[in-house]
Every structure is written in C-alpha cells, then in structure tokens.
C-alpha cells in the first residue's frame, strides 16, 4: 500500500513538473514572440526616423531653392537702384595716361645694379687682399730683421693668435682702449697744467749779474 501511495505521489509530482515545464515553455515562447515584435517595432521606428530625416533635408533644400531667387531679386533690385542713381549724375570724362615701362629696360637696369654691386665687392676684396699682403710683408720683414728675443716674442704672439684669435683680438682691443684712455688723460693733464701756468701772476725776474755784484 505504501509503495502504491508513493508511486501515486511521485506520478502526481512528475505530472505537476511536466505541467510547470510546459507553462515555462509557453512563457518563453511568449517572451520570444514579444521580443521579436519589439525588434520589428524598433526597425519600423528606425525606418520612420530615417524617413523623417529625409523629409527634413528635402524641406530644407526646398526652402533654400525658394530663398535663392528671392535673394537674387533683391541683389538685382539694389544694382538697378545704384545704376539709376549713377545715370542721374553727369558723366565726367578723365583721360589718364599710363606709361608702361618695357621689361627689357627693367632687366637692363637690374643687371646694371648687379654689375655695380659686384664691382664694388671686387674692389673691396682687392683692397683687403692688398692690405693682407702688405701686413704679411711687414711681418716677414720684422721677423728677418729682429733679434732672437724679438723673434721668439713674435712667434709666441702668432701661436697665441692661431690658437685663440677671438680672445687675443678682445685682449688687444681692451689694451688699445686702455692706452687711448691713458693718452687722453695725459693730454688733458698737460692742457690743465698749461692753463694753470697761464693763470699764475708774472714774477719779477732776478738777473744773475746783480746777484754777483752783491756778493762782491
């Protein structure tokens, strides 16, 4: 008896589970149908949105086509007004003479200026070359006529200039400026001393003969 009861209970449970499974399947099928319907609705909505956008663009182009001749007409009417005002005024004839310079003349002038610039550059280069040659000749003459000590000093100077010409040039320039300042101060002191002597009163000169007489 107990086994039969158990079997009945199990059969009822299995039947209830089957019913539940069937209900779940039905629910899932309904959900799938709803999702499909929603997707279709979304597609239709997207199509409608695209159609609305195309309609908007068509409307804008139509409005632009309508507005374009209106703008042209307004511009044309303003031009007509300007022309009518110009026609009301009396015309003034002016003769303007325009002299055109030929291109060949311009090219000749440019070439002449270039030749002048090149000749000036060559002249300056020749002068500098002559100056360098004269300085080289002076240096060689000094090196031949100088004694051993002066030759050594000149060699040291040339070596130092070759090693660092910019530094030596700055040092020579500074020394020359210093010597010029000293010379200017000396000249100023001489001028001041001469001015002071000219301002001193004249003292009576005592002759040597009178002094000798007194001594006798």
C-alpha positions, 0 to 999 in steps of 0.5 A: 500500500505504501509503495502504491501511495508513493508511486501515486505521489511521485506520478502526481509530482512528475505530472505537476513538473511536466505541467510547470515545464510546459507553462515555462515553455509557453512563457518563453515562447511568449517572451520570444514572440514579444521580443521579436515584435519589439525588434520589428517595432524598433526597425519600423521606428528606425525606418520612420526616423530615417524617413523623417530625416529625409523629409527634413533635408528635402524641406530644407533644400526646398526652402533654400531653392525658394530663398535663392531667387528671392535673394537674387531679386533683391541683389538685382533690385539694389544694382538697378537702384545704384545704376539709376542713381549713377545715370542721374549724375553727369558723366565726367570724362578723365583721360589718364595716361599710363606709361608702361615701362618695357621689361627689357629696360627693367632687366637692363637696369637690374643687371646694371645694379648687379654689375655695380654691386659686384664691382664694388665687392671686387674692389673691396676684396682687392683692397683687403687682399692688398692690405693682407699682403702688405701686413704679411710683408711687414711681418716677414720683414720684422721677423728677418730683421729682429733679434732672437728675443724679438723673434721668439716674442713674435712667434709666441704672439702668432701661436697665441693668435692661431690658437685663440684669435677671438680672445687675443683680438678682445685682449688687444682691443681692451689694451688699445682702449686702455692706452687711448684712455691713458693718452687722453688723460695725459693730454688733458693733464698737460692742457690743465697744467698749461692753463694753470701756468697761464693763470699764475701772476708774472714774477719779477725776474732776478738777473744773475749779474746783480746777484754777483755784484752783491756778493762782491 
